[in-house]
């Protein structure tokens, strides 16, 4: 059991249930019952999983019903790169230097002076090295091992992660320059709308900002939790290309979020996410939860037959 996670949950009761879930307390509980309990704790109301209407409710419905086997490849941070190259061409993913099967196999002698080591199967196993001469490999391996042994499925029952074979990989260091590395997270809805969440200062000591923009880079009056907004941020020069790539990768899916960075004017994919914040988003004002839900067509969910829609 990870005591640090339990302590964090005790400080924030809304997180306690998923923290306990991640640590194995509810493995015998059905996905539907578990998600309903997590949802009420995190979002504040009991979800309607039979007739979902809000964004958050539909995220839970999709977890339970949209079992497209392709998703397991797309959430794998190594495997998704070949999918992107097949769909949109080369040059849109960070370069992979090496892939290891186990944390103890990691070696850095052949790596450049700056690099990033990641686990492929969760959302927090990221270890940044900006100077190899000062990198503590032994400490990194210990931290990597903790992430490697964790199955990301259990906290939010995000089923695509259940069967991802864990690996460790090194990829190119992304230098965001004087402004730091900015995250551009494109929410791709099945009605063709694309809403971009811009996050700054994720990897610094400053407070992370979260700002939503529409397709024309008009700021939207949405807050997510307590994070400040920065509506004066200028769009990246590759924003049009980001939208084109995201539309290509999301074609035919009920919903997916496609994340990018911009490096030297080129968009690079970070990851694809099917359930942002595990479908426990605290949008303010709350009507955006309903508006975003209206843009998701659940009939596009995978029914088990190629090219067929669900019967929702």
Secondary structure, DSSP 8 states (H G I E B T S, - for coil): --HHHHHHHHHSHHHHHHHHHHTTTTTTS-HHHHHHHHHHHHHSS---SSS--SHHHHHHHHHHH---THHHHHHSTTHHHHHHHHHH-SSSB--EEEEESSGGG---TTS-SSEEEEESSSSS-EEEES-GGG--HHHHHHHHHHHHT--THHHHT-GGGTT----EEEEE----GGG---EEEEEEETTS-EEEEEEE-TTSSS--EEEEE-TT--B-S-EETT----TT----TTHHHHHHHHHHHHTT-SEEEEEEEEETTEEEEEEEESSGGGG---EESTHHHHHHHHT--GGGSB-SSTT-B---
